[in-house]
Amino acid sequence: AAAGKNAAPGLHMLPATKAIPKEMLPIVDKPMIQYIVDEIVAAGIKEILLVTHASKNAVENHFDTSYELESLLEQRVKRQLLAEV
């Protein structure tokens, strides 16, 4: 299992982090935290625990299942995108 703390404010990254948590700032086509999680999964770790601040719903929402989006992608036969979400 891996654990990560991302509850500290991103004051040094203002104004970008005023509306978006620093972990969710995009690098190319994904939020920063997704690259970290991808590396953890690639290393064979099966369980990941992220400690977030109550105001960081974006982090939680990013990793939560979006049944509506998955259904839409399945209907439109977008298997590549479906695998990514």
Backbone as XML, in Angstrom:
<?xml version="1.0"?>
<chain id="A" units="angstrom">
  <residue number="1" name="ALA">
    <atom name="N" x="0.843" y="-1.183" z="0.000"/>
    <atom name="CA" x="0.000" y="0.000" z="0.000"/>
    <atom name="C" x="0.883" y="1.240" z="0.000"/>
  </residue>
  <residue number="2" name="ALA">
    <atom name="N" x="0.414" y="2.272" z="-0.633"/>
    <atom name="CA" x="1.126" y="3.550" z="-0.676"/>
    <atom name="C" x="0.235" y="4.615" z="-0.064"/>
  </residue>
  <residue number="3" name="ALA">
    <atom name="N" x="0.847" y="5.558" z="0.622"/>
    <atom name="CA" x="0.085" y="6.658" z="1.221"/>
    <atom name="C" x="0.725" y="7.965" z="0.811"/>
  </residue>
  <residue number="4" name="GLY">
    <atom name="N" x="-0.092" y="8.958" z="0.564"/>
    <atom name="CA" x="0.425" y="10.265" z="0.188"/>
    <atom name="C" x="-0.393" y="11.358" z="0.828"/>
  </residue>
  <residue number="5" name="LYS">
    <atom name="N" x="0.273" y="12.388" z="1.265"/>
    <atom name="CA" x="-0.411" y="13.530" z="1.872"/>
    <atom name="C" x="-0.410" y="14.668" z="0.869"/>
  </residue>
  <residue number="6" name="ASN">
    <atom name="N" x="-1.583" y="15.138" z="0.521"/>
    <atom name="CA" x="-1.658" y="16.291" z="-0.373"/>
    <atom name="C" x="-2.679" y="17.274" z="0.172"/>
  </residue>
  <residue number="7" name="ALA">
    <atom name="N" x="-2.573" y="17.564" z="1.466"/>
    <atom name="CA" x="-3.530" y="18.441" z="2.126"/>
    <atom name="C" x="-2.981" y="19.845" z="2.373"/>
  </residue>
  <residue number="8" name="ALA">
    <atom name="N" x="-1.715" y="20.074" z="2.085"/>
    <atom name="CA" x="-1.118" y="21.393" z="2.335"/>
    <atom name="C" x="-1.557" y="22.390" z="1.264"/>
  </residue>
  <residue number="9" name="PRO">
    <atom name="N" x="-1.727" y="23.651" z="1.643"/>
    <atom name="CA" x="-2.137" y="24.652" z="0.646"/>
    <atom name="C" x="-1.013" y="24.944" z="-0.347"/>
  </residue>
  <residue number="10" name="GLY">
    <atom name="N" x="-1.380" y="25.290" z="-1.565"/>
    <atom name="CA" x="-0.393" y="25.601" z="-2.601"/>
    <atom name="C" x="-0.137" y="27.082" z="-2.698"/>
  </residue>
  <residue number="11" name="LEU">
    <atom name="N" x="0.203" y="27.711" z="-1.580"/>
    <atom name="CA" x="0.368" y="29.164" z="-1.558"/>
    <atom name="C" x="1.461" y="29.645" z="-2.499"/>
  </residue>
  <residue number="12" name="HIS">
    <atom name="N" x="2.527" y="28.876" z="-2.630"/>
    <atom name="CA" x="3.633" y="29.299" z="-3.493"/>
    <atom name="C" x="3.276" y="29.204" z="-4.980"/>
  </residue>
  <residue number="13" name="MET">
    <atom name="N" x="2.117" y="28.631" z="-5.285"/>
    <atom name="CA" x="1.705" y="28.487" z="-6.678"/>
    <atom name="C" x="0.506" y="29.377" z="-7.017"/>
  </residue>
  <residue number="14" name="LEU">
    <atom name="N" x="0.204" y="30.333" z="-6.148"/>
    <atom name="CA" x="-0.882" y="31.271" z="-6.431"/>
    <atom name="C" x="-0.505" y="32.148" z="-7.624"/>
  </residue>
  <residue number="15" name="PRO">
    <atom name="N" x="-1.390" y="32.598" z="-8.438"/>
    <atom name="CA" x="-2.841" y="32.481" z="-8.354"/>
    <atom name="C" x="-3.391" y="31.207" z="-8.986"/>
  </residue>
  <residue number="16" name="ALA">
    <atom name="N" x="-2.533" y="30.377" z="-9.592"/>
    <atom name="CA" x="-3.024" y="29.173" z="-10.278"/>
    <atom name="C" x="-3.791" y="28.247" z="-9.345"/>
  </residue>
  <residue number="17" name="THR">
    <atom name="N" x="-3.377" y="28.175" z="-8.072"/>
    <atom name="CA" x="-4.019" y="27.247" z="-7.145"/>
    <atom name="C" x="-5.183" y="27.863" z="-6.385"/>
  </residue>
  <residue number="18" name="LYS">
    <atom name="N" x="-5.587" y="29.055" z="-6.762"/>
    <atom name="CA" x="-6.740" y="29.670" z="-6.104"/>
    <atom name="C" x="-8.017" y="28.892" z="-6.426"/>
  </residue>
  <residue number="19" name="ALA">
    <atom name="N" x="-8.151" y="28.423" z="-7.643"/>
    <atom name="CA" x="-9.351" y="27.700" z="-8.066"/>
    <atom name="C" x="-9.115" y="26.205" z="-8.269"/>
  </residue>
  <residue number="20" name="ILE">
    <atom name="N" x="-7.857" y="25.814" z="-8.466"/>
    <atom name="CA" x="-7.535" y="24.414" z="-8.749"/>
    <atom name="C" x="-6.499" y="23.930" z="-7.737"/>
  </residue>
  <residue number="21" name="PRO">
    <atom name="N" x="-6.736" y="22.789" z="-7.070"/>
    <atom name="CA" x="-5.714" y="22.251" z="-6.163"/>
    <atom name="C" x="-4.420" y="21.985" z="-6.932"/>
  </residue>
  <residue number="22" name="LYS">
    <atom name="N" x="-3.292" y="22.195" z="-6.279"/>
    <atom name="CA" x="-2.002" y="22.054" z="-6.970"/>
    <atom name="C" x="-1.818" y="20.665" z="-7.573"/>
  </residue>
  <residue number="23" name="GLU">
    <atom name="N" x="-2.363" y="19.648" z="-6.932"/>
    <atom name="CA" x="-2.248" y="18.285" z="-7.443"/>
    <atom name="C" x="-2.987" y="18.097" z="-8.762"/>
  </residue>
  <residue number="24" name="MET">
    <atom name="N" x="-3.954" y="18.974" z="-9.018"/>
    <atom name="CA" x="-4.775" y="18.851" z="-10.218"/>
    <atom name="C" x="-4.297" y="19.746" z="-11.362"/>
  </residue>
  <residue number="25" name="LEU">
    <atom name="N" x="-3.224" y="20.494" z="-11.146"/>
    <atom name="CA" x="-2.679" y="21.320" z="-12.227"/>
    <atom name="C" x="-2.221" y="20.402" z="-13.360"/>
  </residue>
  <residue number="26" name="PRO">
    <atom name="N" x="-2.588" y="20.721" z="-14.589"/>
    <atom name="CA" x="-2.269" y="19.821" z="-15.697"/>
    <atom name="C" x="-0.803" y="19.883" z="-16.121"/>
  </residue>
  <residue number="27" name="ILE">
    <atom name="N" x="-0.297" y="18.712" z="-16.443"/>
    <atom name="CA" x="1.002" y="18.567" z="-17.097"/>
    <atom name="C" x="0.686" y="17.826" z="-18.391"/>
  </residue>
  <residue number="28" name="VAL">
    <atom name="N" x="0.851" y="18.494" z="-19.504"/>
    <atom name="CA" x="0.476" y="18.009" z="-20.832"/>
    <atom name="C" x="-1.026" y="17.718" z="-20.855"/>
  </residue>
  <residue number="29" name="ASP">
    <atom name="N" x="-1.433" y="16.461" z="-20.648"/>
    <atom name="CA" x="-2.846" y="16.105" z="-20.799"/>
    <atom name="C" x="-3.472" y="15.470" z="-19.556"/>
  </residue>
  <residue number="30" name="LYS">
    <atom name="N" x="-2.741" y="15.455" z="-18.433"/>
    <atom name="CA" x="-3.251" y="14.835" z="-17.208"/>
    <atom name="C" x="-2.920" y="15.703" z="-15.998"/>
  </residue>
  <residue number="31" name="PRO">
    <atom name="N" x="-3.722" y="15.577" z="-14.947"/>
    <atom name="CA" x="-3.364" y="16.272" z="-13.704"/>
    <atom name="C" x="-2.066" y="15.691" z="-13.135"/>
  </residue>
  <residue number="32" name="MET">
    <atom name="N" x="-1.314" y="16.532" z="-12.456"/>
    <atom name="CA" x="-0.032" y="16.143" z="-11.878"/>
    <atom name="C" x="-0.143" y="14.863" z="-11.052"/>
  </residue>
  <residue number="33" name="ILE">
    <atom name="N" x="-1.176" y="14.766" z="-10.232"/>
    <atom name="CA" x="-1.313" y="13.614" z="-9.340"/>
    <atom name="C" x="-1.530" y="12.314" z="-10.110"/>
  </residue>
  <residue number="34" name="GLN">
    <atom name="N" x="-2.086" y="12.387" z="-11.311"/>
    <atom name="CA" x="-2.313" y="11.172" z="-12.093"/>
    <atom name="C" x="-0.990" y="10.527" z="-12.496"/>
  </residue>
  <residue number="35" name="TYR">
    <atom name="N" x="0.019" y="11.328" z="-12.811"/>
    <atom name="CA" x="1.339" y="10.783" z="-13.147"/>
    <atom name="C" x="1.929" y="10.031" z="-11.956"/>
  </residue>
  <residue number="36" name="ILE">
    <atom name="N" x="1.754" y="10.580" z="-10.759"/>
    <atom name="CA" x="2.272" y="9.940" z="-9.549"/>
    <atom name="C" x="1.560" y="8.616" z="-9.313"/>
  </residue>
  <residue number="37" name="VAL">
    <atom name="N" x="0.238" y="8.625" z="-9.409"/>
    <atom name="CA" x="-0.542" y="7.400" z="-9.208"/>
    <atom name="C" x="-0.191" y="6.364" z="-10.276"/>
  </residue>
  <residue number="38" name="ASP">
    <atom name="N" x="-0.019" y="6.777" z="-11.514"/>
    <atom name="CA" x="0.369" y="5.852" z="-12.581"/>
    <atom name="C" x="1.701" y="5.176" z="-12.263"/>
  </residue>
  <residue number="39" name="GLU">
    <atom name="N" x="2.663" y="5.927" z="-11.740"/>
    <atom name="CA" x="3.963" y="5.355" z="-11.368"/>
    <atom name="C" x="3.825" y="4.357" z="-10.220"/>
  </residue>
  <residue number="40" name="ILE">
    <atom name="N" x="2.991" y="4.677" z="-9.246"/>
    <atom name="CA" x="2.759" y="3.780" z="-8.109"/>
    <atom name="C" x="2.146" y="2.471" z="-8.598"/>
  </residue>
  <residue number="41" name="VAL">
    <atom name="N" x="1.144" y="2.566" z="-9.461"/>
    <atom name="CA" x="0.491" y="1.375" z="-10.012"/>
    <atom name="C" x="1.484" y="0.568" z="-10.853"/>
  </residue>
  <residue number="42" name="ALA">
    <atom name="N" x="2.295" y="1.239" z="-11.653"/>
    <atom name="CA" x="3.296" y="0.556" z="-12.484"/>
    <atom name="C" x="4.323" y="-0.186" z="-11.633"/>
  </residue>
  <residue number="43" name="ALA">
    <atom name="N" x="4.546" y="0.293" z="-10.407"/>
    <atom name="CA" x="5.487" y="-0.362" z="-9.497"/>
    <atom name="C" x="4.867" y="-1.584" z="-8.824"/>
  </residue>
  <residue number="44" name="GLY">
    <atom name="N" x="3.590" y="-1.840" z="-9.105"/>
    <atom name="CA" x="2.940" y="-3.028" z="-8.568"/>
    <atom name="C" x="2.178" y="-2.822" z="-7.275"/>
  </residue>
  <residue number="45" name="ILE">
    <atom name="N" x="2.084" y="-1.599" z="-6.837"/>
    <atom name="CA" x="1.353" y="-1.314" z="-5.601"/>
    <atom name="C" x="-0.139" y="-1.307" z="-5.928"/>
  </residue>
  <residue number="46" name="LYS">
    <atom name="N" x="-0.910" y="-2.045" z="-5.141"/>
    <atom name="CA" x="-2.337" y="-2.246" z="-5.425"/>
    <atom name="C" x="-3.252" y="-1.287" z="-4.673"/>
  </residue>
  <residue number="47" name="GLU">
    <atom name="N" x="-2.838" y="-0.818" z="-3.506"/>
    <atom name="CA" x="-3.681" y="0.062" z="-2.703"/>
    <atom name="C" x="-2.993" y="1.402" z="-2.503"/>
  </residue>
  <residue number="48" name="ILE">
    <atom name="N" x="-3.741" y="2.475" z="-2.725"/>
    <atom name="CA" x="-3.208" y="3.828" z="-2.583"/>
    <atom name="C" x="-4.156" y="4.615" z="-1.693"/>
  </residue>
  <residue number="49" name="LEU">
    <atom name="N" x="-3.616" y="5.290" z="-0.711"/>
    <atom name="CA" x="-4.400" y="6.129" z="0.190"/>
    <atom name="C" x="-3.929" y="7.560" z="0.027"/>
  </residue>
  <residue number="50" name="LEU">
    <atom name="N" x="-4.836" y="8.444" z="-0.349"/>
    <atom name="CA" x="-4.517" y="9.862" z="-0.485"/>
    <atom name="C" x="-5.222" y="10.626" z="0.624"/>
  </residue>
  <residue number="51" name="VAL">
    <atom name="N" x="-4.478" y="11.394" z="1.382"/>
    <atom name="CA" x="-5.046" y="12.237" z="2.432"/>
    <atom name="C" x="-5.198" y="13.627" z="1.840"/>
  </residue>
  <residue number="52" name="THR">
    <atom name="N" x="-6.434" y="14.107" z="1.776"/>
    <atom name="CA" x="-6.696" y="15.404" z="1.169"/>
    <atom name="C" x="-7.398" y="16.322" z="2.150"/>
  </residue>
  <residue number="53" name="HIS">
    <atom name="N" x="-7.459" y="17.568" z="1.811"/>
    <atom name="CA" x="-8.194" y="18.570" z="2.587"/>
    <atom name="C" x="-9.659" y="18.509" z="2.159"/>
  </residue>
  <residue number="54" name="ALA">
    <atom name="N" x="-10.551" y="18.875" z="3.047"/>
    <atom name="CA" x="-11.989" y="18.838" z="2.759"/>
    <atom name="C" x="-12.372" y="19.670" z="1.536"/>
  </residue>
  <residue number="55" name="SER">
    <atom name="N" x="-11.592" y="20.694" z="1.227"/>
    <atom name="CA" x="-11.917" y="21.560" z="0.087"/>
    <atom name="C" x="-11.393" y="21.017" z="-1.244"/>
  </residue>
  <residue number="56" name="LYS">
    <atom name="N" x="-10.731" y="19.876" z="-1.233"/>
    <atom name="CA" x="-10.134" y="19.340" z="-2.458"/>
    <atom name="C" x="-10.999" y="18.258" z="-3.089"/>
  </residue>
  <residue number="57" name="ASN">
    <atom name="N" x="-12.238" y="18.603" z="-3.377"/>
    <atom name="CA" x="-13.144" y="17.652" z="-4.017"/>
    <atom name="C" x="-12.671" y="17.261" z="-5.410"/>
  </residue>
  <residue number="58" name="ALA">
    <atom name="N" x="-11.929" y="18.120" z="-6.064"/>
    <atom name="CA" x="-11.471" y="17.840" z="-7.428"/>
    <atom name="C" x="-10.584" y="16.599" z="-7.463"/>
  </residue>
  <residue number="59" name="VAL">
    <atom name="N" x="-9.745" y="16.418" z="-6.447"/>
    <atom name="CA" x="-8.872" y="15.244" z="-6.382"/>
    <atom name="C" x="-9.734" y="13.994" z="-6.222"/>
  </residue>
  <residue number="60" name="GLU">
    <atom name="N" x="-10.664" y="14.051" z="-5.288"/>
    <atom name="CA" x="-11.561" y="12.922" z="-5.043"/>
    <atom name="C" x="-12.396" y="12.614" z="-6.286"/>
  </residue>
  <residue number="61" name="ASN">
    <atom name="N" x="-12.936" y="13.637" z="-6.899"/>
    <atom name="CA" x="-13.763" y="13.448" z="-8.090"/>
    <atom name="C" x="-12.969" y="12.855" z="-9.253"/>
  </residue>
  <residue number="62" name="HIS">
    <atom name="N" x="-11.705" y="13.228" z="-9.369"/>
    <atom name="CA" x="-10.872" y="12.729" z="-10.464"/>
    <atom name="C" x="-10.726" y="11.212" z="-10.404"/>
  </residue>
  <residue number="63" name="PHE">
    <atom name="N" x="-10.565" y="10.675" z="-9.205"/>
    <atom name="CA" x="-10.343" y="9.240" z="-9.062"/>
    <atom name="C" x="-11.630" y="8.454" z="-8.814"/>
  </residue>
  <residue number="64" name="ASP">
    <atom name="N" x="-12.748" y="9.144" z="-8.670"/>
    <atom name="CA" x="-14.030" y="8.485" z="-8.461"/>
    <atom name="C" x="-14.556" y="7.957" z="-9.797"/>
  </residue>
  <residue number="65" name="THR">
    <atom name="N" x="-15.384" y="6.938" z="-9.741"/>
    <atom name="CA" x="-15.990" y="6.381" z="-10.946"/>
    <atom name="C" x="-17.085" y="7.308" z="-11.457"/>
  </residue>
  <residue number="66" name="SER">
    <atom name="N" x="-17.048" y="7.590" z="-12.746"/>
    <atom name="CA" x="-18.086" y="8.404" z="-13.384"/>
    <atom name="C" x="-18.893" y="7.488" z="-14.305"/>
  </residue>
  <residue number="67" name="TYR">
    <atom name="N" x="-19.950" y="6.919" z="-13.745"/>
    <atom name="CA" x="-20.755" y="5.961" z="-14.503"/>
    <atom name="C" x="-21.377" y="6.588" z="-15.749"/>
  </residue>
  <residue number="68" name="GLU">
    <atom name="N" x="-21.791" y="7.853" z="-15.637"/>
    <atom name="CA" x="-22.396" y="8.525" z="-16.784"/>
    <atom name="C" x="-21.394" y="8.664" z="-17.926"/>
  </residue>
  <residue number="69" name="LEU">
    <atom name="N" x="-20.171" y="9.072" z="-17.595"/>
    <atom name="CA" x="-19.136" y="9.227" z="-18.616"/>
    <atom name="C" x="-18.774" y="7.877" z="-19.227"/>
  </residue>
  <residue number="70" name="GLU">
    <atom name="N" x="-18.623" y="6.854" z="-18.392"/>
    <atom name="CA" x="-18.293" y="5.525" z="-18.899"/>
    <atom name="C" x="-19.383" y="5.003" z="-19.831"/>
  </residue>
  <residue number="71" name="SER">
    <atom name="N" x="-20.632" y="5.227" z="-19.466"/>
    <atom name="CA" x="-21.756" y="4.791" z="-20.296"/>
    <atom name="C" x="-21.752" y="5.513" z="-21.644"/>
  </residue>
  <residue number="72" name="LEU">
    <atom name="N" x="-21.513" y="6.818" z="-21.617"/>
    <atom name="CA" x="-21.464" y="7.605" z="-22.848"/>
    <atom name="C" x="-20.340" y="7.126" z="-23.769"/>
  </residue>
  <residue number="73" name="LEU">
    <atom name="N" x="-19.162" y="6.889" z="-23.207"/>
    <atom name="CA" x="-18.032" y="6.421" z="-24.015"/>
    <atom name="C" x="-18.301" y="5.034" z="-24.588"/>
  </residue>
  <residue number="74" name="GLU">
    <atom name="N" x="-18.946" y="4.186" z="-23.798"/>
    <atom name="CA" x="-19.281" y="2.847" z="-24.266"/>
    <atom name="C" x="-20.279" y="2.911" z="-25.426"/>
  </residue>
  <residue number="75" name="GLN">
    <atom name="N" x="-21.277" y="3.774" z="-25.313"/>
    <atom name="CA" x="-22.277" y="3.930" z="-26.373"/>
    <atom name="C" x="-21.646" y="4.437" z="-27.664"/>
  </residue>
  <residue number="76" name="ARG">
    <atom name="N" x="-20.662" y="5.283" z="-27.527"/>
    <atom name="CA" x="-20.012" y="5.866" z="-28.711"/>
    <atom name="C" x="-18.803" y="5.054" z="-29.165"/>
  </residue>
  <residue number="77" name="VAL">
    <atom name="N" x="-18.605" y="3.892" z="-28.572"/>
    <atom name="CA" x="-17.522" y="2.970" z="-28.902"/>
    <atom name="C" x="-16.160" y="3.670" z="-28.828"/>
  </residue>
  <residue number="78" name="LYS">
    <atom name="N" x="-15.940" y="4.390" z="-27.763"/>
    <atom name="CA" x="-14.667" y="5.077" z="-27.531"/>
    <atom name="C" x="-13.855" y="4.257" z="-26.521"/>
  </residue>
  <residue number="79" name="ARG">
    <atom name="N" x="-13.452" y="3.053" z="-26.921"/>
    <atom name="CA" x="-12.790" y="2.122" z="-25.998"/>
    <atom name="C" x="-11.455" y="2.656" z="-25.471"/>
  </residue>
  <residue number="80" name="GLN">
    <atom name="N" x="-10.718" y="3.360" z="-26.299"/>
    <atom name="CA" x="-9.432" y="3.931" z="-25.863"/>
    <atom name="C" x="-9.651" y="4.909" z="-24.713"/>
  </residue>
  <residue number="81" name="LEU">
    <atom name="N" x="-10.605" y="5.821" z="-24.866"/>
    <atom name="CA" x="-10.906" y="6.786" z="-23.810"/>
    <atom name="C" x="-11.505" y="6.102" z="-22.596"/>
  </residue>
  <residue number="82" name="LEU">
    <atom name="N" x="-12.338" y="5.093" z="-22.807"/>
    <atom name="CA" x="-12.955" y="4.357" z="-21.708"/>
    <atom name="C" x="-11.887" y="3.702" z="-20.840"/>
  </residue>
  <residue number="83" name="ALA">
    <atom name="N" x="-10.851" y="3.157" z="-21.464"/>
    <atom name="CA" x="-9.757" y="2.537" z="-20.709"/>
    <atom name="C" x="-9.002" y="3.567" z="-19.874"/>
  </residue>
  <residue number="84" name="GLU">
    <atom name="N" x="-8.943" y="4.804" z="-20.343"/>
    <atom name="CA" x="-8.213" y="5.852" z="-19.630"/>
    <atom name="C" x="-8.958" y="6.385" z="-18.418"/>
  </residue>
  <residue number="85" name="VAL">
    <atom name="N" x="-10.296" y="6.315" z="-18.433"/>
    <atom name="CA" x="-11.058" y="6.818" z="-17.292"/>
    <atom name="C" x="-11.339" y="5.688" z="-16.335"/>
  </residue>
</chain>
